[in-house]
Amino acid sequence: MEMINTGDFEKEARHILSQSTYDFIAGGAGDEYTMNRNIEAFKQIHLVPQIFRSSSDTNTTITLLNHQLSHPFMVAPSAFHSCVHPQGEIATVWAVNQRGIGMVLSTMSSIPLETVAKEATCPLWFQLYIFKDRSITQQLIQKVTAAGYTALVLTVDVPIMGNRERDKRNQFKWQAPFTATQSITSAFLAESNVKHTTDALFASDLSWDDIEWLKAQTDLPIILKGIMHEKDAEIAINLDINALIISNHGGRQLDYMPSTMEVLPAIAKQVDGKIPLLIDGGFRRGIDVFKAIALGADCILLGRSVLWALAVNGTEGLKHLFDLYAKELNETMIFCGCKTINDIKIHGRNSIRLLTGSSF
C-alpha cells in the first residue's frame, strides 16, 4: 500500500500491531472526547488565501533553543517504541537525524537513553517526570546531562495516569522495560501495568515551588509540557522557564478538556514571543502545522503518527512520514504566499478564518 498521507500509516499499522498495542497508542481517556476534539478542532479553522501572493520559493527552517531545524516539527516523547518496531527509539532517531529535525526521548523509552544519544546527531531533549523519590529524578538528570541531551522537558500533567479504558479492557501490559531508568529503579521492571507503576512512582503533589527545586538540579534549559491555561503560561515565564508545550497529553489524561488548538491563541497572546511556544495534539497534516504556526506556535510535536510510521516501515517509514508533513506544509505556504516560517507568523494569520460557533 502506498502511503500518500499520514492516515495511511495508521490504517496499515492497525493490521500489523496486536489489538492491545494498537489500542494503547490509539486510545485516550474516558469517552475519548478530548482525543477526538484535538483532531476535529482543525476542521474549525479554514484557510482563505489572497490571490497573486503565492511563491514557489519556500524555506521551512527554524531556530529553536539555539538549534536549527529543517522543519518546524519534532518527535514528541512517546513510550515503548520497541513495542511497534524491534529497533525502537534507535530507528526513530536515525530518521530524525536524516531529516534534520529534533526529538524528545520519553522517560519510558525502551532503549537506554545513553544508547539513543550515541546514535543522535539531531537536537535531543529528554522528557522528565519528578518522582516521589527525588533521588531518581536527580540521577536521571545526571545521566541525561552526561549523555549530551540539551534540554529537559518536564511533563506536568500526569499527577496520576488517566482513565484509559481501552487498556483496561485489553489488560494491556508493556512488552519492554523502561530502560531509561533501568539502572536507577527496579520498580519499572517488576511491574508490567503502566498505570499502577506510574501512579506508584510519579509525584502527584507538585507545585510551582518544585520548579525552583528542579532549576537547582540542572543548568539545562527547562521546558514545561502540559500547559493548557494562559495563567500558567504567565507564571512559567515569570519563573524563567525556557519554553512551553501546549499539550493535553493527546487526550490521554483528563477527558473533556478543550483541544490544544483551541487554547493556543490565548496562550500565544500571553507568551507574546518571550519564549518559544510548542504544541502537540492531533497534528495529521502539514496544513495543520501551518495553522498552528499562524495562530502563534513556534514548533509542533508529532506523537501517534510517528509510532504508526515506525510500525509500518521503521526508519524508512518515518522518513516518508516527515516528508509528507514537509510537502504539505510547503504547498500550504505556497498557496498562502508565505516564503518562510516567519512569514506564516506575520502574514499567515491573515489567511485564517475561524468558523462561527467555534470556541477559538
MITOR-301407 format. One line per 5 residues: number of its first residue (from 1); their letters; for each residue x, y, z of C-alpha. Coordinates in steps of 0.001 Angstrom, whole numbers, padded with zeros to 6 digits. Example, Ala and Ser with C-alpha at 12.3 -4.5 7.8 and 13.67 -1.06 7.14 Angstrom:
MITOR-301407
1) AS) 012300,-004500,007800 ~ 013670,-001060,007140 .
END
This chain:
MITOR-301407
1) MEMIN) 000000,000000,000000 ~ 001378,003397,-000991 ~ 001407,005861,001909 ~ 000115,009140,000482 ~ -000919,010743,003778 .
6) TGDFE) -000250,010180,007444 ~ -003596,008449,007948 ~ -002484,005650,005647 ~ 000214,004718,008137 ~ -002337,004244,010899 .
11) KEARH) -004534,002075,008676 ~ -001594,-000143,007813 ~ -000276,-000248,011390 ~ -003651,-001482,012592 ~ -003124,-004638,010532 .
16) ILSQS) 000425,-005099,011818 ~ 000074,-004499,015565 ~ -001782,-006551,018125 ~ -005136,-005147,019238 ~ -003808,-004266,022690 .
21) TYDFI) -000732,-002456,021348 ~ -002774,-000616,018739 ~ -005290,000483,021386 ~ -002539,001566,023776 ~ -001306,004020,021140 .
26) AGGAG) -004642,004989,019584 ~ -006691,005283,022746 ~ -007491,008198,025019 ~ -009007,008798,028416 ~ -012649,008093,029269 .
31) DEYTM) -015007,008772,026366 ~ -012031,009938,024279 ~ -013757,013280,023769 ~ -010585,015321,024181 ~ -008548,012990,021979 .
36) NRNIE) -011054,013320,019146 ~ -011539,017046,019736 ~ -007824,017581,019113 ~ -008321,016367,015561 ~ -011751,017892,014987 .
41) AFKQI) -010532,021348,016025 ~ -008521,021691,012827 ~ -011756,021473,010831 ~ -012908,024688,012518 ~ -010002,026590,011000 .
46) HLVPQ) -010268,027494,007317 ~ -007591,028968,005084 ~ -008648,031824,002784 ~ -005571,032964,000833 ~ -005469,036186,-001147 .
51) IFRSS) -004584,035929,-004837 ~ -001319,036932,-006527 ~ 000717,036250,-003404 ~ 001897,032693,-003990 ~ 005586,031855,-004289 .
56) SDTNT) 007320,028573,-005013 ~ 010426,029712,-003112 ~ 009876,028464,000442 ~ 012163,027895,003420 ~ 010858,025935,006410 .
61) TITLL) 013911,026141,008679 ~ 013566,027443,012227 ~ 015902,028102,015136 ~ 014731,026659,018436 ~ 016750,026986,021654 .
66) NHQLS) 019901,027581,019579 ~ 019270,024556,017351 ~ 018434,024847,013663 ~ 015689,022506,012469 ~ 014905,021910,008802 .
71) HPFMV) 011164,021986,009550 ~ 009043,023363,012407 ~ 008208,019974,013879 ~ 009834,017449,016204 ~ 009166,013981,017556 .
76) APSAF) 007146,014110,020773 ~ 008017,011884,023726 ~ 006137,008610,023447 ~ 006642,005357,025272 ~ 007826,001934,024154 .
81) HSCVH) 008913,002362,020543 ~ 010141,-001235,020735 ~ 006524,-002333,021040 ~ 005999,-001346,017404 ~ 009462,-001949,015904 .
86) PQGEI) 012384,-004113,017077 ~ 014906,-001274,016795 ~ 012656,001003,018834 ~ 013892,004525,019530 ~ 017093,003840,017590 .
91) ATVWA) 015111,003530,014355 ~ 013310,006736,015276 ~ 016413,008793,015951 ~ 018013,007613,012690 ~ 015090,009060,010746 .
96) VNQRG) 015148,012275,012772 ~ 018881,012642,012066 ~ 018378,012259,008333 ~ 015543,014759,008125 ~ 017233,017427,010222 .
101) IGMVL) 014576,017807,012898 ~ 014639,017121,016665 ~ 013414,014502,019121 ~ 012253,014309,022723 ~ 013071,010943,024269 .
106) STMSS) 010445,009545,026623 ~ 011184,008612,030227 ~ 009500,005363,029191 ~ 011970,004738,026382 ~ 012506,001078,025601 .
111) IPLET) 016123,001795,024613 ~ 018665,003150,027138 ~ 018930,006931,026945 ~ 022721,006701,026535 ~ 022345,004362,023534 .
116) VAKEA) 019907,006720,021826 ~ 022189,009689,022481 ~ 025157,007911,020883 ~ 023125,007457,017692 ~ 021828,011035,017613 .
121) TCPLW) 023214,013846,015509 ~ 019932,015739,015899 ~ 018871,018031,018768 ~ 017883,015627,021526 ~ 015786,016568,024569 .
126) FQLYI) 014722,014344,027446 ~ 011225,014090,028864 ~ 011418,014244,032651 ~ 008986,013387,035418 ~ 009504,014282,039052 .
131) FKDRS) 009412,011066,041041 ~ 008187,010626,044575 ~ 011733,009548,045310 ~ 013534,012719,044256 ~ 016853,010882,044047 .
136) ITQQL) 015545,009076,040937 ~ 014908,012404,039233 ~ 018319,013695,040305 ~ 020082,010623,038947 ~ 018166,010853,035676 .
141) IQKVT) 019236,014476,035275 ~ 022841,013469,035840 ~ 022559,010679,033270 ~ 020952,012799,030550 ~ 023417,015632,031115 .
146) AAGYT) 026365,013270,030819 ~ 024856,011722,027675 ~ 024596,015112,025951 ~ 020877,015890,025983 ~ 020349,019615,025553 .
151) ALVLT) 017050,020274,027363 ~ 014686,018782,029927 ~ 011001,018541,029049 ~ 009226,018428,032392 ~ 005842,016786,031896 .
156) VDVPI) 003409,018299,034384 ~ 000024,016769,033500 ~ 000447,013277,034988 ~ -000263,013511,038735 ~ -001849,010113,038111 .
161) MGNRE) -002333,008105,034953 ~ -005552,008891,033090 ~ -008569,006612,032829 ~ -007575,004691,029704 ~ -010414,002236,029289 .
166) RDKRN) -009064,000507,026196 ~ -006013,-000557,028199 ~ -008261,-001843,030990 ~ -010336,-003919,028589 ~ -007224,-005331,026945 .
171) QFKWQ) -005391,-005760,030253 ~ -002507,-004081,028462 ~ 000975,-004848,029710 ~ 004095,-003427,028159 ~ 006451,-005673,026255 .
176) APFTA) 009654,-003883,027260 ~ 011039,-002273,030423 ~ 011568,001471,030862 ~ 015285,001129,030217 ~ 015863,004865,030606 .
181) TQSIT) 015542,004285,034351 ~ 016724,000676,034464 ~ 019891,001354,036412 ~ 018084,003597,038892 ~ 014971,001711,039922 .
186) SAFLA) 013867,-001881,039517 ~ 010229,-000914,040053 ~ 009702,-000345,036337 ~ 010891,-003860,035669 ~ 008959,-005550,038438 .
191) ESNVK) 005543,-004182,037474 ~ 004127,-004517,033982 ~ 000938,-002495,034472 ~ 001601,001031,033242 ~ -000958,002806,035422 .
196) HTTDA) -000016,001010,038633 ~ 003661,001728,038087 ~ 003365,005389,037184 ~ 000845,006094,039951 ~ 003216,004478,042427 .
201) LFASD) 006368,006275,041281 ~ 005465,009704,039884 ~ 004940,012593,042305 ~ 001276,013626,042422 ~ 001589,016735,044599 .
206) LSWDD) 003773,019035,042531 ~ 003589,022813,042846 ~ 005336,025804,041303 ~ 007870,025551,044126 ~ 009130,022344,042521 .
211) IEWLK) 010277,024349,039508 ~ 012760,026134,041739 ~ 013896,022752,043087 ~ 014400,021452,039559 ~ 016310,024559,038475 .
216) AQTDL) 018679,023972,041375 ~ 019451,020495,039989 ~ 020463,021443,036455 ~ 021822,024076,034115 ~ 019926,022605,031165 .
221) PIILK) 017008,024563,029677 ~ 013688,023549,031243 ~ 010593,023199,029074 ~ 007161,022663,030606 ~ 004908,020197,028779 .
226) GIMHE) 001217,020128,029657 ~ 000254,023822,029625 ~ -003424,024450,028805 ~ -004157,027749,030578 ~ -002776,031193,029820 .
231) KDAEI) -002361,031967,033534 ~ 000022,029020,033858 ~ 001986,030392,030919 ~ 002295,033726,032704 ~ 003610,032104,035880 .
236) AINLD) 006072,029963,033927 ~ 007507,032981,032135 ~ 007955,034781,035454 ~ 009885,031738,036709 ~ 012230,031954,033699 .
241) INALI) 011109,028692,032110 ~ 012840,028375,028732 ~ 009903,027151,026615 ~ 006342,025846,026903 ~ 004496,022972,025257 .
246) ISNHG) 000732,023272,024965 ~ -000486,019723,025491 ~ -003403,017732,026865 ~ -001280,014572,026609 ~ -003007,013549,023409 .
251) GRQLD) -006332,013328,025230 ~ -004910,010513,027372 ~ -005193,012183,030786 ~ -008229,014284,031776 ~ -011148,013864,029374 .
256) YMPST) -013435,016757,028346 ~ -010631,019259,028101 ~ -010531,021590,025096 ~ -008267,020804,022192 ~ -004780,022250,022218 .
261) MEVLP) -005576,024364,019159 ~ -008491,025971,020977 ~ -006304,027256,023800 ~ -003368,028179,021546 ~ -004420,031773,020685 .
266) AIAKQ) -004890,032854,024307 ~ -001635,031253,025434 ~ 000257,032670,022455 ~ -001070,036126,023331 ~ 000146,035691,026908 .
271) VDGKI) 003571,034409,025834 ~ 003907,037201,023257 ~ 007108,035808,021809 ~ 009029,035966,025085 ~ 009912,032255,024947 .
276) PLLID) 009347,029504,022359 ~ 005859,028033,022302 ~ 005396,024451,021125 ~ 002205,022428,020756 ~ 001041,018843,020205 .
281) GGFRR) -002296,017110,019784 ~ -003952,015789,016645 ~ -001494,017006,014001 ~ -002040,014791,010996 ~ -001126,017053,008063 .
286) GIDVF) 001315,019755,007089 ~ -001695,022055,006764 ~ -002278,021541,010491 ~ 001292,022652,011148 ~ 000677,025835,009132 .
291) KAIAL) -002492,026586,011090 ~ -000760,026220,014450 ~ 002110,028496,013450 ~ -000326,031086,012089 ~ -002098,031088,015460 .
296) GADCI) 001103,031582,017434 ~ 003051,028325,017807 ~ 006762,028093,017040 ~ 007079,024325,016612 ~ 004864,021227,016603 .
301) LLGRS) 005448,017899,018332 ~ 004332,014752,016481 ~ 003220,011765,018551 ~ 000928,008984,017365 ~ 001714,009362,013665 .
306) VLWAL) 005391,008692,014431 ~ 004536,005354,016019 ~ 002277,004345,013125 ~ 005014,005055,010567 ~ 007615,003305,012716 .
311) AVNGT) 005400,000227,012921 ~ 004876,000133,009158 ~ 008430,000545,007909 ~ 010864,001576,010626 ~ 013303,004341,009780 .
316) EGLKH) 012235,004454,006130 ~ 008597,004767,007130 ~ 009409,007667,009418 ~ 011459,009465,006790 ~ 008498,009180,004428 .
321) LFDLY) 006148,010453,007149 ~ 008293,013526,007797 ~ 008469,014154,004048 ~ 004664,014114,003852 ~ 004363,016722,006605 .
326) AKELN) 007060,018840,004935 ~ 005490,018547,001467 ~ 002049,019625,002679 ~ 003494,022460,004735 ~ 005419,023721,001705 .
331) ETMIF) 002345,023506,-000501 ~ 000236,025401,002021 ~ 002896,028098,002304 ~ 002930,028484,-001471 ~ -000859,028851,-001644 .
336) CGCKT) -000869,031372,001213 ~ 002062,033437,-000029 ~ 004455,032628,002806 ~ 008099,032108,001886 ~ 009381,031479,005396 .
341) INDIK) 008055,030263,008737 ~ 008313,033832,009985 ~ 006041,034879,007105 ~ 003405,032477,008443 ~ 003607,034226,011801 .
346) IHGRN) 003326,037675,010234 ~ 001114,037129,007201 ~ -000355,033635,007559 ~ -002710,034809,010296 ~ -004495,036847,007611 .
351) SIRLL) -005395,033615,005826 ~ -007034,032083,008905 ~ -010801,032019,009242 ~ -012325,030576,012390 ~ -015753,029099,011835 .
356) TGSSF) -018712,030738,013523 ~ -019601,028881,016668 ~ -016109,027588,017327 ~ -014639,028263,020739 ~ -011419,029785,019437 .
END
